[in-house]
Amino acid sequence: MPLAEVRAEVRRLLRDMHENVVVDVMVVATELVSNAYHHAAPPRRARILCLPEREVVRVEVDDGTPGRFPQLGRMGFLGRRQRGLLLVNGLAQVWGHNRFPDLKTVWADVSSVR
């Protein structure tokens, strides 16, 4: 799925939420989907879940590489990559991954309260 479509779908799904929440979820979704395409095998699938009882929007991205786990990069001037999870880490309340036999899901919970 092209990243522009990911962002458009987030905007459509969260149209009634505060703009800051929408932007934060767009950034998180873009980074997680981008990581799946750059570092993992198909199949790839993204989900946006509104969890009002927890006051979060959860972004989930599945990929077909269950043995390769996300790692925080580091900020620097020379490398253009490896900063996506730092953005996710800064915007999400919590993030992580779940491993299954044939895939993994990387997820992040973004506060829906502003």
C-alpha positions in Angstrom: 0.0 0.0 0.0 1.5 3.4 -1.0 2.2 5.7 2.0 0.0 8.4 0.6 -2.9 5.9 0.7 -2.0 5.0 4.3 -2.2 8.7 5.3 -5.4 9.3 3.4 -7.0 6.3 5.1 -5.9 7.5 8.6 -7.4 10.9 7.8 -10.7 9.3 6.6 -11.0 7.0 9.6 -10.1 9.6 12.2 -12.0 12.6 10.6 -13.8 13.4 13.8 -10.7 13.5 16.0 -8.5 16.4 16.9 -6.1 17.3 14.1 -3.0 16.7 16.4 -4.2 13.1 17.0 -4.7 12.6 13.2 -1.2 13.9 12.4 0.4 11.8 15.1 -1.3 8.6 13.9 -0.4 9.4 10.3 3.3 9.7 11.2 3.2 6.5 13.2 1.3 4.6 10.5 3.7 5.9 7.8 6.8 4.8 9.7 5.5 1.4 10.7 4.3 0.6 7.1 7.5 2.0 5.7 9.6 -0.3 8.0 7.5 -3.3 6.9 8.3 -2.6 3.3 12.0 -1.9 3.8 12.8 -4.6 6.3 10.3 -7.4 6.1 8.8 -9.8 3.6 5.1 -10.0 2.5 2.4 -10.4 3.3 2.0 -6.9 4.8 -1.2 -5.5 6.2 -2.0 -2.3 8.2 -4.9 -1.7 10.6 -6.0 1.4 12.5 -8.1 0.6 15.6 -9.9 3.1 17.8 -9.9 1.9 21.4 -12.0 4.5 23.2 -12.0 2.6 26.5 -8.2 3.0 26.6 -8.3 6.5 24.9 -5.9 5.4 22.2 -5.7 4.8 18.5 -3.7 1.6 17.8 -1.7 1.2 14.6 -0.9 -2.4 13.7 1.3 -3.5 10.8 1.7 -7.2 10.0 4.6 -8.6 8.0 5.9 -12.0 7.0 9.2 -11.8 8.8 8.4 -13.1 12.3 12.1 -13.5 13.3 13.2 -9.9 12.6 12.3 -7.5 15.3 12.1 -3.7 15.2 15.0 -1.8 16.8 15.3 1.8 17.8 17.8 3.7 15.5 19.6 6.8 16.5 19.5 10.4 15.4 22.3 11.6 13.3 23.2 13.9 10.4 24.6 11.4 8.0 22.0 8.6 7.8 18.6 9.3 6.3 17.1 6.0 7.7 16.9 4.5 11.1 14.9 7.3 12.7 11.4 6.1 12.1 11.1 4.1 15.3 12.5 7.1 17.2 9.5 9.1 15.9 7.1 6.3 16.8 8.7 6.0 20.3 8.2 9.8 20.8 4.6 9.9 19.5 3.2 6.7 20.9 2.3 6.0 24.5 3.7 2.5 24.1 4.7 0.3 21.2 5.9 -3.2 20.6 5.6 -6.3 18.6 3.9 -9.7 18.7 5.4 -12.7 17.1 3.3 -15.5 15.5 4.4 -18.6 13.7 4.2 -17.1 10.2 4.2 -13.3 10.8 4.7 -10.6 13.3 2.6 -7.5 14.2 4.3 -4.3 15.1 1.9 -2.0 17.0 1.8 1.4 18.6 -0.8 3.1 20.8 -1.3 6.9 20.2 -3.3 8.9 22.7 -6.7 10.0 21.3 -7.0 12.7 24.0 -6.0 16.2 23.2 
